[in-house]
C-alpha cells in the first residue's frame, strides 16, 4: 500500500535583497515545527488570497515591513514530516521599514549565509540565489 500525502499547502516566501546583495533570514521561534532553524520569512496563503497579498500580509505581521514590489522567482514543493508545502519564492528589492521581531524571532542580514541550521527546503535555494544577486 502506498502512502498518500496531504495536498500541498501554499506558502509565500520573500527574499529581501539589499543593494549590497545581503538577504534577510529569520529563525523559527519556539513552539513552531523546526524551532531554531533559519529560513526566508513568509507564511501560509489564506483561502481566496493571492500569493503576493499573502507575502505582503506575512511580512507586515512578522516583521513590520511593507513589501512594495516583488518578482516571482521560483517554486519548490517539499514534503516535511509534518507538512507538504508548495513554496512560492519572491525576490523583493523594494520595501518600506526596517525589520522588527514582532513574533519574538531572531533575524539576520547575510551576505554569504553563515547561520545554521537552515531549514531543509532553503538549502538548495542559497546556491541558486547566488546566481541572481
CORQUI-V701721 format. One record per residue. N is the residue number from 1. SS is DSSP state (h for helix, s for strand, l for the rest). D_CENTER is the distance of its C-alpha to the mean C-alpha in Angstrom with 2 decimals. Layout:
{{N/SS/D_CENTER} {N/SS/D_CENTER}}
This chain:
{{1/l/34.43} {2/l/30.88} {3/l/27.94} {4/l/26.18} {5/l/22.46} {6/l/21.10} {7/l/19.77} {8/l/16.04} {9/s/13.80} {10/s/11.79} {11/s/8.13} {12/s/6.77} {13/s/3.48} {14/s/4.98} {15/s/6.61} {16/s/9.42} {17/s/12.46} {18/l/15.67} {19/l/19.02} {20/l/19.68} {21/l/16.66} {22/l/14.80} {23/s/10.99} {24/s/9.23} {25/s/7.85} {26/s/8.11} {27/s/10.38} {28/l/10.52} {29/l/13.72} {30/l/16.99} {31/l/17.68} {32/l/14.45} {33/l/14.47} {34/l/13.76} {35/l/14.40} {36/l/14.46} {37/l/11.98} {38/s/9.47} {39/s/5.82} {40/l/3.22} {41/l/3.37} {42/s/4.09} {43/s/6.99} {44/s/10.05} {45/l/12.13} {46/l/15.55} {47/l/18.81} {48/l/20.09} {49/l/17.01} {50/l/15.80} {51/h/12.25} {52/h/12.51} {53/h/14.12} {54/h/11.44} {55/h/8.91} {56/h/11.84} {57/h/12.71} {58/h/9.60} {59/h/9.51} {60/h/13.24} {61/h/13.37} {62/h/11.13} {63/h/11.91} {64/l/14.84} {65/l/13.62} {66/s/14.96} {67/s/13.25} {68/s/16.44} {69/s/15.56} {70/s/12.95} {71/s/13.83} {72/s/12.68} {73/s/12.22} {74/s/12.02} {75/s/11.57} {76/s/11.63} {77/s/13.30} {78/s/13.31} {79/s/15.83} {80/l/15.25} {81/l/18.48} {82/l/17.35} {83/l/15.49} {84/s/15.30} {85/s/11.97} {86/s/11.55} {87/s/8.12} {88/s/8.58} {89/s/7.11} {90/s/8.66} {91/s/10.27} {92/s/11.21} {93/s/14.46} {94/s/16.04} {95/s/15.27} {96/s/17.62} {97/l/17.67} {98/l/16.65} {99/l/13.77} {100/l/15.44} {101/l/14.84} {102/l/15.57} {103/l/14.65} {104/l/16.20} {105/l/13.21} {106/l/13.71} {107/s/11.76} {108/s/13.08} {109/s/13.52} {110/s/14.14} {111/l/16.52} {112/l/17.01} {113/l/14.53} {114/l/16.82} {115/l/14.92} {116/l/15.47} {117/l/14.84} {118/s/11.61} {119/l/10.10} {120/h/12.15} {121/h/9.99} {122/h/8.35} {123/h/11.99} {124/h/13.36} {125/h/10.80} {126/h/11.97} {127/h/15.42} {128/h/14.72} {129/h/12.99} {130/h/16.25} {131/h/18.09} {132/h/16.57} {133/l/16.45}}
